[in-house]
Amino acid sequence: MAASAEPRAGSGTTAPAGGTAPRERPSRVLGGVRALVLDTDGVITDSARVHAAAWKEAFDAALRDHPPADPAQRRPFDAAEDYRRHVDGKSRLDGAAAFLASRAVGLPEGDPEDPPGTDTVRAVAALKDRLFTERLRAGGIEAYPGTVRLLRAMNLSGTPCAAASASRHAPELLESAGVREMVDAVVDGAESARLGLPGKPDPALFLEAARRLDADPGEAAVVEDALAGVEAGRRGGFGLVIGVDRAADAPGADPAAEATAARDLHLHGADVVVRDLAELLEPPGPEPAGGPP
């Protein structure tokens, strides 16, 4: 079952009853943060694995239909490492182009109207989107419990939050996971296309999210699990860039790969790396007199 949203302070809803009930608070790491911008896939919702599975099926089909000249480049798409390095955090078209180029698969870009297939980059991207949508409709997407806890704490402290994503599916994912009401703004792939925003690692997506929260980037934090995303946060001048390393959650996780993932997040611009957003919370304590700050 997806984690459910809680009422937000200052949102017109009523906070949980019982002013003296124990509650969690943002940790000192978030001290001075006036707004929080979170990536969606892999940070708020456990949907990165579904994206990765859809990309694997689409890319493996492309590699079979258009095998690279070098036999070593014909190996299947790695849903962990290839996804992290070439696809995660990027728009669908940019991700398709990046991976295919990494394997020397020289497909033409094609046209926006190309149907799902393997003969153009846009066709491969369309195939991935169809496969992802099928998986999304077949089974629900859940929010990470630690992220829900952090959003609840930020809501109760009056700190505005936004969800940002290169995916056009972000609003549907947030609704499905029951957390749409916990964020004050959503900037997704459809909005990016409408506004003509460049993809990550350009910071435009995050800067637009901060603008919608009426927040100065220097006083805001970005939370990202993708290398392109943490680089975007750093380029955008955000006061705090938090990397989320989910490598340990992957099936058959390799400790060496996990260490590499955390290191790469730091190298690309993360100030802090956590495995779960619950690490950004203080232990529960009694409600201060007068209610939430």
C-alpha positions as CSV (number, residue, x, y, z in Angstrom):
1,M,0.0,0.0,0.0
2,A,1.3,3.5,-0.9
3,A,2.2,5.7,2.0
4,S,-0.5,8.3,2.5
5,A,-0.2,12.1,2.8
6,E,-0.7,14.1,6.0
7,P,-2.2,17.6,6.2
8,R,0.3,20.5,5.6
9,A,0.8,23.4,7.9
10,G,-0.3,26.6,6.3
11,S,-2.1,24.7,3.4
12,G,-5.6,25.3,4.6
13,T,-5.8,21.8,6.1
14,T,-5.8,20.9,9.8
15,A,-2.7,19.5,11.4
16,P,-3.0,16.3,13.4
17,A,-4.8,16.8,16.7
18,G,-2.9,16.7,20.0
19,G,-0.4,19.6,20.2
20,T,1.8,17.7,22.6
21,A,2.0,14.5,20.5
22,P,5.6,13.5,19.6
23,R,6.6,14.5,16.1
24,E,9.7,14.4,13.9
25,R,11.6,17.5,12.9
26,P,14.0,18.3,10.1
27,S,17.6,17.7,11.2
28,R,20.3,20.3,11.5
29,V,21.5,19.4,8.0
30,L,18.4,21.3,6.8
31,G,19.0,24.3,9.1
32,G,18.5,27.5,7.1
33,V,16.7,25.7,4.3
34,R,13.7,27.8,3.3
35,A,12.4,25.5,0.5
36,L,12.9,22.0,-0.6
37,V,12.9,20.7,-4.2
38,L,12.8,17.0,-4.6
39,D,13.3,14.8,-7.7
40,T,10.4,12.4,-8.1
41,D,11.6,9.0,-9.4
42,G,13.9,7.3,-6.9
43,V,13.5,10.1,-4.3
44,I,9.8,10.5,-3.6
45,T,8.4,7.4,-5.4
46,D,9.8,4.0,-5.9
47,S,9.4,4.3,-9.6
48,A,13.0,4.3,-10.8
49,R,13.1,0.5,-10.8
50,V,10.0,0.5,-13.1
51,H,11.7,3.1,-15.4
52,A,14.9,1.0,-15.5
53,A,13.0,-2.2,-16.3
54,A,11.2,-0.5,-19.2
55,W,14.5,1.0,-20.5
56,K,16.1,-2.5,-20.3
57,E,13.4,-4.1,-22.5
58,A,13.5,-1.2,-25.0
59,F,17.4,-1.0,-25.2
60,D,17.9,-4.8,-25.3
61,A,15.5,-4.9,-28.3
62,A,17.5,-2.1,-30.0
63,L,20.7,-3.9,-29.4
64,R,19.3,-7.1,-30.9
65,D,17.9,-5.3,-34.0
66,H,21.0,-3.1,-34.5
67,P,24.0,-4.9,-33.0
68,P,27.1,-2.8,-32.6
69,A,30.2,-3.7,-34.7
70,D,32.1,-4.4,-31.5
71,P,30.8,-7.6,-29.9
72,A,31.7,-6.3,-26.4
73,Q,29.1,-3.5,-27.0
74,R,26.3,-5.9,-27.6
75,R,25.9,-6.9,-23.9
76,P,22.5,-6.2,-22.5
77,F,21.5,-3.0,-20.8
78,D,22.5,-3.1,-17.1
79,A,19.4,-1.8,-15.2
80,A,21.6,-0.6,-12.4
81,E,24.8,0.8,-13.7
82,D,23.8,1.8,-17.3
83,Y,20.6,3.3,-16.0
84,R,22.5,5.4,-13.4
85,R,25.2,6.6,-15.8
86,H,23.3,7.2,-19.0
87,V,19.6,7.5,-18.3
88,D,18.6,8.5,-14.7
89,G,17.4,12.0,-14.3
90,K,17.4,12.8,-18.1
91,S,14.5,13.4,-20.4
92,R,13.4,10.3,-22.3
93,L,14.9,11.5,-25.6
94,D,18.2,12.5,-24.0
95,G,18.4,9.2,-22.1
96,A,17.8,7.2,-25.2
97,A,20.4,9.1,-27.2
98,A,23.0,8.9,-24.4
99,F,22.8,5.1,-24.0
100,L,22.7,4.3,-27.7
101,A,25.7,6.6,-28.3
102,S,27.6,4.8,-25.4
103,R,27.1,1.5,-27.3
104,A,27.9,3.0,-30.8
105,V,24.4,2.3,-32.0
106,G,24.1,4.8,-34.8
107,L,20.4,5.4,-35.1
108,P,18.9,8.5,-36.7
109,E,17.0,10.8,-34.3
110,G,13.7,10.3,-36.2
111,D,10.5,12.3,-35.9
112,P,8.3,13.1,-32.9
113,E,5.6,11.1,-34.4
114,D,7.6,7.9,-34.7
115,P,5.7,4.9,-33.3
116,P,7.3,2.6,-30.7
117,G,10.1,0.6,-32.2
118,T,13.9,0.3,-32.6
119,D,14.8,2.1,-35.9
120,T,15.2,5.6,-34.6
121,V,16.2,7.2,-31.3
122,R,12.7,8.6,-30.9
123,A,11.1,5.2,-31.7
124,V,13.2,3.6,-28.9
125,A,12.1,6.4,-26.5
126,A,8.5,5.8,-27.5
127,L,8.9,2.1,-26.9
128,K,10.2,2.7,-23.5
129,D,7.3,5.1,-22.7
130,R,4.8,2.5,-23.8
131,L,6.4,-0.2,-21.7
132,F,6.6,2.1,-18.7
133,T,3.0,3.1,-19.0
134,E,1.9,-0.6,-19.2
135,R,3.9,-1.4,-16.0
136,L,2.6,1.7,-14.2
137,R,-1.1,0.8,-15.0
138,A,-0.5,-2.9,-14.1
139,G,0.8,-2.2,-10.6
140,G,0.8,0.7,-8.2
141,I,3.8,2.9,-7.4
142,E,4.6,3.5,-3.7
143,A,6.2,6.5,-2.0
144,Y,9.3,5.8,0.1
145,P,8.2,5.9,3.7
146,G,11.3,7.9,4.8
147,T,10.4,10.5,2.2
148,V,6.9,10.7,3.4
149,R,8.1,11.3,6.9
150,L,10.4,14.1,5.8
151,L,7.7,15.7,3.7
152,R,5.4,15.5,6.7
153,A,8.0,17.2,8.9
154,M,8.7,19.9,6.3
155,N,4.9,20.5,5.9
156,L,4.4,20.9,9.7
157,S,7.4,23.3,9.9
158,G,5.8,25.5,7.2
159,T,8.7,24.8,4.7
160,P,7.3,24.7,1.1
161,C,8.2,21.7,-1.0
162,A,8.2,21.0,-4.8
163,A,8.5,17.9,-6.9
164,A,10.5,18.1,-10.1
165,S,10.9,15.5,-12.8
166,A,12.0,15.1,-16.3
167,S,9.2,12.6,-16.7
168,R,5.7,13.5,-18.0
169,H,4.3,10.8,-15.7
170,A,5.3,12.7,-12.4
171,P,1.8,14.0,-11.5
172,E,0.3,10.5,-12.1
173,L,3.0,8.9,-10.0
174,L,2.5,11.4,-7.1
175,E,-1.2,10.9,-7.1
176,S,-0.8,7.1,-7.3
177,A,1.5,7.1,-4.3
178,G,-0.8,9.4,-2.3
179,V,1.7,12.2,-1.8
180,R,0.5,14.9,-4.3
181,E,-1.0,17.0,-1.5
182,M,2.3,17.0,0.4
183,V,4.0,19.2,-2.2
184,D,3.1,22.8,-3.1
185,A,4.3,22.6,-6.7
186,V,5.1,20.1,-9.5
187,V,7.3,20.8,-12.5
188,D,7.3,17.8,-14.8
189,G,8.4,16.9,-18.3
190,A,5.2,18.3,-19.8
191,E,5.8,21.6,-18.1
192,S,9.5,21.6,-19.1
193,A,8.5,21.0,-22.8
194,R,5.9,23.8,-22.6
195,L,8.4,26.2,-21.2
196,G,11.3,25.1,-23.4
197,L,13.5,24.1,-20.4
198,P,16.7,22.3,-21.2
199,G,17.2,18.9,-19.5
200,K,19.5,18.0,-16.6
201,P,22.4,18.7,-15.9
202,D,21.1,22.1,-16.8
203,P,19.5,23.5,-13.6
204,A,16.5,25.1,-15.4
205,L,14.0,22.5,-14.1
206,F,15.0,23.0,-10.4
207,L,15.2,26.8,-10.8
208,E,11.6,26.8,-12.1
209,A,10.5,24.7,-9.2
210,A,12.2,27.1,-6.7
211,R,10.6,30.1,-8.5
212,R,7.2,28.5,-8.0
213,L,7.9,28.3,-4.3
214,D,9.0,31.9,-4.3
215,A,12.4,30.8,-3.0
216,D,15.9,32.0,-3.6
217,P,18.0,29.0,-4.8
218,G,20.7,29.9,-2.3
219,E,18.3,29.3,0.5
220,A,16.8,26.1,-0.9
221,A,17.8,22.5,-1.0
222,V,17.7,20.0,-3.9
223,V,17.3,16.3,-3.2
224,E,18.3,14.0,-6.1
225,D,19.4,10.4,-6.7
226,A,20.7,11.0,-10.3
227,L,24.2,12.1,-11.2
228,A,22.8,14.6,-13.7
229,G,20.4,15.9,-11.1
230,V,23.0,16.6,-8.4
231,E,25.1,18.3,-11.0
232,A,22.1,20.4,-11.9
233,G,21.6,21.4,-8.3
234,R,25.2,22.5,-8.0
235,R,25.1,24.4,-11.2
236,G,21.9,26.2,-10.1
237,G,23.5,27.6,-7.0
238,F,21.3,25.8,-4.5
239,G,22.4,26.2,-0.9
240,L,22.3,22.5,-0.2
241,V,22.5,19.6,-2.6
242,I,21.5,16.2,-1.1
243,G,22.3,13.0,-3.0
244,V,20.2,9.9,-2.4
245,D,22.1,6.6,-2.8
246,R,19.6,3.8,-3.4
247,A,22.3,1.3,-4.5
248,A,22.0,-0.7,-1.3
249,D,18.3,-1.3,-2.1
250,A,19.0,-2.9,-5.5
251,P,18.6,-6.7,-5.7
252,G,22.0,-8.4,-5.1
253,A,23.6,-5.1,-4.3
254,D,27.4,-5.1,-4.5
255,P,29.1,-3.1,-1.6
256,A,31.8,-1.9,-4.1
257,A,29.1,-0.6,-6.4
258,E,27.4,1.1,-3.5
259,A,30.5,2.9,-2.5
260,T,31.1,4.0,-6.1
261,A,27.6,5.3,-6.3
262,A,28.0,7.5,-3.2
263,R,31.4,8.7,-4.3
264,D,30.0,9.7,-7.7
265,L,27.1,11.6,-6.2
266,H,29.7,13.6,-4.2
267,L,31.9,14.2,-7.2
268,H,28.9,15.5,-9.2
269,G,28.0,18.0,-6.6
270,A,26.2,16.5,-3.6
271,D,27.1,18.2,-0.3
272,V,25.5,15.3,1.7
273,V,24.7,11.7,0.6
274,V,22.0,9.6,2.4
275,R,20.5,6.2,1.8
276,D,17.0,7.3,2.9
277,L,15.5,10.7,3.5
278,A,14.5,9.6,7.1
279,E,18.2,10.3,7.9
280,L,17.4,14.0,7.5
281,L,15.1,13.9,10.5
282,E,15.6,14.4,14.2
283,P,14.2,11.8,16.6
284,P,10.6,12.5,17.7
285,G,10.2,15.0,20.5
286,P,7.4,16.7,22.3
287,E,5.6,19.5,20.5
288,P,7.0,22.9,21.7
289,A,4.6,25.2,23.5
290,G,2.4,27.0,21.0
291,G,2.5,24.3,18.4
292,P,4.6,23.9,15.3
293,P,7.1,26.7,14.6
